[in-house]
Amino acid sequence: MIIKNYNVTSVDELKDAIENYSGDDFVVKPEGLTGGKGVKVGGIHFKGKLEGFEYAKECLNQAGNVIIQDKVEGREFTVTGLTDGKNLVITPITFDYPYRFDEDKGPGTGGMGCLGYENGLLPFLTEKDIKICENLMKKTIEYVNKDSLEFNGVIYGGFFKTENGIKFIEFNARFGDPESLNILNAIETPFNELFENVQNQTLSTENCKFKKTNTFTVYVVTPNYAVASSKEPLRFNLKKEEIEKQGVKIYFASTKHLEGDTYESVGNSRLFAAVVEDKSMENAKIKVYKALERKCRYSFTL
């Protein structure tokens, strides 16, 4: 279930790790957080072993280590759990869109959008699939806490469903972005009650409930996001109140408010997220895009 993983700390180790692959069927992961833009996949973001090696060496020189992993072919999904250190509650499963352009093209990003279904699963997953992920998460929490480290809060795992079963990719000890927007909008239990139960180690599916609803998130980004560097601010108009009256929630990211309906980008990143929950996934998508087309306009400042 677990893929090969090499934590490389020298050029010689890097050469040995990449020699284990017949071609560019591996992934290069820089040390630390890179906003989803540092991970490069062989055959997509680099071509051939040499190009992959050069990028990995660049990451190694910058941070002192770099991770090399198997390239996994399948459907990626995120499993987020809330834990009090003993008990674990799995939230609705989410599927995010990491690529910059439609049809899974372009560079990776911090996430262009995300969706979650009312049954808590995704169309290509079964309850058995999620149980495999849940059991691995429980074992991980138990292992971390065996020396009384008392890990609690949020844990989310990246997984792939492949022809050979479920493959584990990574864990993060935090909410994912944009996944958190879908999950937090689906939580039915008051947030303060949820974390009181985390603190008291009384967390359960009875006191941590989620609405039976579809959630759909779209990020609006600057034109050059993850494509090219740009220092020029982007000024745009957004009728936030009118959009939210249509049932679309707005969450600002790299944006500052100027006046009225006018905003400006801060850096070359994601501007804001639009989130909808609905009984129909198709209606949720239509609602988001209609609201953004009518109520959001932008132009570069001089």
C-alpha positions, 0 to 999 in steps of 0.5 A: 500500500505504501510507495517507495520513498527516498529522503535524500541528503547528498548528491550520491544518495540522489543518484542512487535513488533515481537509478532505481527507476527505469525512466522518469516514473518518479516524483520530486518533492522539495523539503517544506511547504511550497504552496503546491507548486514545488512538487514535480511529476515525471512525464508531466513537469519534467521529461527524462531522468536527467531533467528530474535529477537536475530539478531534484539537485536544485531542491537539494542544494536549497534545503539540504534534502529532497524527497524522491517517490514513485509516480502513482497512476490513479485518482487522487483524493484527500481524507481529512480526520479530526482526532482527540488523540484517541478517537478519530472522526473522518470528515467528508472526502474531498477531491481538489483540482491542483492543475492550473488549467482545465483538463489537468494541464499546466503546472501544479498549484496550491489548489484551484478548487475542490468538491465534496459529495453529500454521501461523504464519498467520491464517485470512484470510492467505496466505504471499504477504500475509506476504511483502509485510509482510516485504519492507516490514520489510526495506526499513525496517531497511535504510533505518534502518541505512544510516547505521550506526545499527545497529537490531536486536532487535524490530520489529512492524508493524500491518497491515490486509488489505483488499479492495484488498490489504495496508495498512501502519499503523505500526511499533513498535521493541518487543514488542507486548502482548499479542502478545508473550505468544503469541510468547514462548510459541511460541519453541522456541529458548532465548531467550539463544541467540536474542539471542546470534545477534542480537548476532553478526548470525547470526540465521536461521530455522535458529537461531530456531525456533517450535513448531507450536502454537496460542496463546491469551491472555486479559486479565482487567481491572478492570470500569472499565478503559477505560470510567470512571476509578476510584481504588477498588482491586479485591481478588480471589482467584486460585489461580495454582498450581491454574490453572497445573497445568491448563496455563494460564500466568498473567502479572501486570500492574497487580496487587500480591500481598497474601497467599496467593491474594489480590491487589489492583489497582494502578490501573484497568487490566489485572490479569493475562493467562492464556495457553495453547498447544494443538494445538487452538485451540478446546481452548485457548479452553475451557481458559482460560475454564474455569480462570478461571471456577473459580479467580478471584473478585473484589470491591471493597474498602471 
